[in-house]
């Protein structure tokens, strides 16, 4: 019988993945063209049963399985992805294994040093995966490997890579195969809140050039860097998942939703016109964009159901803000936060990046002070854990990192240790900086009382977190206020818990 089935696998994540578990949208998108080509697609999300992944995958495998695709993020997911790939190759040596996802987009050649991986897809993967499957199946008219955009593979001991297609992957929401996860919808969400959250796009791309971000590198070959989707298409998508799958919360996962304020306003107006009662959250917002938002605009967002906006504050040091091209000042961040304080229905969740090349202890102290200032000025402000800067090839800061002694990981196992929230230390860290960053990461969980501000479950895990926040919160604020990073016993506990979720 001819092999005509694909299995797509989403590996388990670290500690943050145990708290936030959104739909595996990357797998749903990558399945679209394969389904259109007449291939059958199965899906295993290891996050749902992290200790039973072998049995879950075994149940989906058959003599008709042509290939297994694994979507891989940089950091701890690589460990589980390697375990999965090696086990697959040992158990079903005839089945091809292909990696895709963010890590594959920038590290294809290195991934193929791993014998259990046969192919790598960089960039958008739906069409390349379908073409690869058709090639492996021997379909008439299927393209040869060296004509499949974004594909990397071995030939005569060498790795060959085909450039990715210089265009966004435009998807009709009606083609997204939600049926692949329909039976597991209640297992997805965040913080065990019980909300049925659907992540969707309202725009593709990003026109900005943040020096630490991989998006400018990924979108560099694309002529038009930002493409807002049509209002009707976005709201039709919202209405569809609301009515068909009982979605009660939409999380816009755009790189940046607010490049054009009128784009978001038209979506909000149409949601209101149709009377769709649903919660809204926005992952991408910049300080320079919030400066343009009027109180009337923010009132409209709140009235439509918006309860959170993620804002890239990144640093409290003006020198660092200039280094990473944030196009704003520290005073702008403070002013925007005060504006948002007038709209307490919308929680402002601030993102940070620390441990950049050339960053000093003085820069870190300014960031610590800004975190506390934002909380003091805005009771609805949330301080997200600072991400440790990881040099990504193609980014503006990558060359600077090389000058500061950075050496690219030489193996997948080394890449797995470069966790943005983990114990990774860049070569330019001093011992004092490393300790200060660890302190900031631990304290950020507790300094803003976030566990009491956001909707969470009432199970033992969150009752314990609330108790810990009540007891440790004052000490966390005091540590940050004084910049005291000595005797950080709580960091040991934090690393142990993180390691537990990575295991």
N, C-alpha and C positions, 0 to 999 in steps of 0.2 A: 504494500500500500504506500502511495506517495506521501512523503512528509509535507504537511501543509499547516502545521500549528506553530504558533509562537507563544512563548511564555515570557512575560515581563515581570521583573522582580524589583521591589523597592527595599533596600537594606534597612536595618535598624539604625537609629541615630544615637546621639549621646543623651545627656540628662535633659536638655531642652526638648528633645524629641519625645520624652515621656510626659511632658507637660502640655505640649502643643502638637497635635497630630491632625494636620489638615489632609484633605483628599490628596492622593498621589497624582496630582494634575499632570506632572511630567509624563507618567506612564499612559494616562488617558489620551494625551495629545499625540504621543508617539505611536499609538495604536491606530490612529485614524486611517492613514493611507494603506496600511496592511489589511485592515478590514475591507476597505474599498476594493483592494486587489483580490478579494475572495479568500484570504487567509483567515483561519480561526485564531483568536487571541485569548489567552488566559492570563490571569494576573495574580501574583502573590505579594502582599504587603507584609513584610516581615515584622513591621512595627506592631501589628495587631496581635501576633503570637510569637514574640521574639525567641522563646525557648523551644519552639516547635517548627522552626522553618524547614528543617529537612523533611519532616513528614508532610508539611503543607506543599512543598515543591514536588515531592514524590507523587502526591495525589494528582498533580496536574500533568506530570510527564507521561508520555506514551511513545509508541513506535512512530507516531505521526509528528512528533515534536521535531521541528526543523532547527530552531535556534532559541537561545535564551538571552534576553536583553536585560541588563542590570543598569539602573540609573544611580550614579554615584556622585555624592558631594565630597569636597575636599575635607579631610580630617578623619574623625573616628569611623564614619561609614565605610571607609576603605577596608577596615579590618574585616567587617562582616561580608563585604563584597568579595574579598579575596577568599574567605572561607567558603562562600557559596560557589564561586567559580571553580575552585580546586575540587570541591566535593562533586560538582556536576561532571567535571572532566574525568574524574575517577570512576563515577558511577555510570555515566552515559558518554563515553569517549567520542562517539560519532556526532554528538550534538555540538553545534557551534555556539560559542559564547561571545557576545558583543557588549561592550560597555559604552554608555553615553552619559549625558548629564554635565554639570558644571566642571567637574574635575577633568573629564574627558575632553572638554572643549579646548583646554590649554595644555594638556599633558599627554597627548595621544601616543607619541613615540615611546615615552617612558612606561606607559601602561603596557605596551606590547612587549616589554621585557619580562612580563609575567606570562609564563607558558600556558596558563589556563585560559587566557583571553585570546581569542582569535581575531577579533575586529574591534575597532573603536570608531564611534561616530562623534564628530565635533560639531558644535552648533546645533541648529534645529534638526530634529531627528526623524520626523514622521516619514517624509518621502525617502530619505536615504535608507531607512530600515526596511521599508516596503520593497525598494529596489534590490537591496541585498538579499532579502528573502526570496524574491522572484528569481534572482540569479542562482541562488543555492538550490532552488527547486527545479531549475532548468527550464523555466518558462520561455517560450518563443518570444523574441523581441526584448528580453531582459537585458539591461546594460551590463557590460563587463565591469569588473571591480574598479578599474582605473578611470571609469567615467561616472562613478557614484559620488556626488558632491559630499564633502565632509568625511569621507571614509578613509581610515588608515588600516593597513594590513601588511602582512609579511609576504615578501616574494624573494626567493633565493637568498634568504638570510638577511635581507634588507627591509626596512620599514618604508613603505610608500604611502604618501598622504596626498589626498585630493583636496584642494581648497573647498571650503564650505561655500554654499550658494550665498551671494551677497544680497540677501533680502530677508525681510521678516517672514515668519511662518504665519500666514493669515488663515484663521480657522473659523468655519461656520459653527456656531454653538450647537446646532442641530446634529453635527457630526461627532460631537464629543461622546464617547461610549460610556456614559454614566452607568449603563446597565451592568458593566463589569464589576462595579462595586456596590450595586444597589442593595444587596443583602447585608452589607457591612456599614451602611451609612450611620447607624447609631453608635458605631465604635469610633467615629471621627469627631473632632472638635478641639477644644482647648480648655485646659484647667478643669476638666470634668464638669463643665458648666451646664451640660445638657442641651446647649444650643446646636442646631443643625447648620453648620457653617459651610458655605460654598465659596471657594476662592475663584475669582474671575478677573479677566482683564477688561479695562476700559480704554487702554492705549498700549501701543507697542513702542519700545525703545526709550531713549533718554538723550536729550540734546546737550547735557552738561558734561563736564570733564573732571570729575573728582579724581584726584591723582592716585587714590588707593583702590579705586573701584574697577572691577573687571568689565563692566558694561561698555565703557568707551572703547576698550580693546576689542570686545566682541562685535560692536556695531561699526567699527572703523571702516570696513569694506562697504557698508550700506550707505548709499548716497544721502537719503533722507533719514535722519537719526531718530525722528519722533513721528509716530503715526497714530493720532487719536481715532478710535473706532466710532462708527456712526451711532448717534444717540439712540435711534430706534433699535439697532442691533444689540446694543448693551442692555437696554431696558427689556427688550424681548427675552434676552438670556436670563435676566433677573426674574421676570415673570414666569418663565418656563420652569426654572428650578424651584421657585416658590410654590407653584401650583402642582407640578409633577412630583417633586421630591420633598415637599414640605420644608424647604429651606426657610429659616427664619433669620438668617444673618448672612450678609454678603461682605466678603473681605476682598477689596480691590488690591490685587498683588502687582500692580503696575510698578515699574521702576520709579516712575514719578507720575502721579495722577493730575498734578496741578500746574503743568507747564502752561496750559491755557485755561484760565479760570472759567471762561464761558463754556468750555467743554463739560466740566463737572456740573456747572449750573444747569445746563440743558438736560443732563441726565437726572438731576434732582427734580427739576420741574416736571419732567415726564413721569418719574416715579410718583410724584404727588398727584399729577393729573389722572393717572390710572388708579390711584388709591391703593397702591401696594404698601402694606404695612410690614416693614422689615428692617432689621438692624443693619447698619453700615459701618465699615471700618476701612481706613485707608493706610496702606503700607508706606507709600512714598509721598513725602512732602518736604520741601526745602524752606529754610528760613526766609530767603529772598522772595519766595512765593507767598508765604504767610503775611509778609509785610504789605502785600498788595490786597489782602482780603479785608473787606469791610466788615463791620459788625453785622450788617444786614445779610451779607453772604454767609457768615458763620452761623447766624440764627437760622438761615434756611437749611444749612447742613444739619444742624442739630434737630430741627423740626422734622426733617426727612428720616431721622433715625440714626444719624452718625453719633457714635459714642467714643471713638478713638481715632487719633491721627498720629502716625509715626513720623517723627521729625528728626532730621539729621543734624543734631547740634555738633557732634563729633569731638569738640575740644573747647576748653575755656581759655586757651592761649591764642591770641591773635596771630602770633607768628605761625603756629601750626595751622590755623584756619586758612591763612594765606598760602602755606605750603601745599595744602591739599585742595586748593581751588574751590572753596566753599562760597565765595562771592558774598560774604556777609561779615559783620563785625560781632564781637562779643556783646556790645551794646545792643545790636540788632536782636540777638538771641534773647536778651533780657526783656527788650521791649515787646517782642512777639509773645513771650511767655506771659507777660502782664496782660496783653490783649486777650490771650486765650483764657486767662483767669476770669474774664468777664463772661465766659461761656462754659460754665462748669459741667454742662452736660457732655461736653467733648473732652475726654481725657487726652492730654498731650504726652505722648510716650517718646522720650528723647533717646536717640541712639548715639553711641560714642565709639571712637576708635583710639586706642592707646598703644604705646610701644613703637611709635614710628621712628625711623632713622633720624637722628639729630634731636629728638625730643629729650628734654632735660627734666630734672626733678622740679625745677621751677614751673615748667609747663604743666607737669602733672598736678602740682599744687593748685594751679589756676583752674584746672578742670575740676578738681575736688571742690573748690570753693564755688564754682559755677553750679555744680550739681545741687549743693545745699541752697544756693541762692534761688534756683528755680523752684525748689520745693517750698521755700519760705514765701515766695511771691505768688505761688499758684497751688492751692491745695489739691487740685486735680492733676498735677504733674506727676508723671511716672518716670523713674530713672531706670533704663534698661541696662543690663550688664555690659560694661565696656568690652568691646571686641578687641582682642590682640591683633595688631596689624600683621597680615601675612603677605609677603611679597608675591604678587602674581605676574607671571610673564606677560608682557604687553602693556602693563600699567605704567603710568608716568613715574611712580615711586620705585619701580623695580630696579632701574639703573642706579638710583640713589642707594637703595639697599645693598646692591653689589659693591658700591664704593665703601660702604660701612661694614664690609666683611661677610655679607650674606652668601651662603652657598646653597644652591638649589638642592633639595633632597634627592638623594641618589637612588631611592627605591620607594616602592609603594608603602612599605612599612614605615619609612621615615616621613612620608607625606601624612600618614595616619596620625602622627604625633603633632602635626601643626594645627591643632584644634584652636579655633578662635576664642573659646571659653576654657581651654584646658591649660596644661602646664607648659606649653610651648614658651621658649625664651629665645629671642633673637640675639645674635652675637654682640650687638651693641648695648644690650642691657647691662647696667651695673647691678650689683647685688641689691643696692638700695632701690633702684627702679623696679626690679623684679618683685621685691617685697611690697612696694607701694602699689603696683598694678594688681597683685594678688589680693591685697587688702581692699582695693576699689571694687574688684569683681565680687568678693564675698559681701561687702557692705551694701552694694547696689541692690541686692535682693531685699534689703530690710529698711533702708533709710527713708523710704517714701510711703510706707504702710500699704504697698500695692495689693497685698493679699486681702486687705479690707476694702479696697476701692473697686476691684474688678469682680465680676461674677465667677465664682469658683464652686466646685462640688462640695458636698458635705461629708465626704468619706474620711477615713482616718488620716490619710496623707495630708489633706488640706486642713484638717483640725490640728494636726501636728505642726504644720507650717504656720498657722495662725498663732499657736502658742509660742513657737520659736520667734516669730516676728515681734510679738508683744514683749518677750523677755530680752531679745537681742537688739531690737530696734534702737533703743537709746544708746547702747554701747556702739553700734554701727555708726550712728550720727556723730558721736563723740570722737571716734577714730578718724572719721573723714574730716571733721572740723579741725582736729589737732594735727592731722597728717601722721598719726601714730600707727606704724605698721609693724612694731615689734611684738613679740609674744603672741603671734597670730595662730593660736591653737585652732580657731574656727576654720582657718584655711585648710588645715589637715583634714578636718571633718568634711569640708566642701570637696576636696580632691578625692577623698574616699568615696563619697556619694557619687561624684562624677565618674570615677572608675567603675563603680558598681553598675552604672547604667551603660557603660561602654562594653562591659564584659559580655 
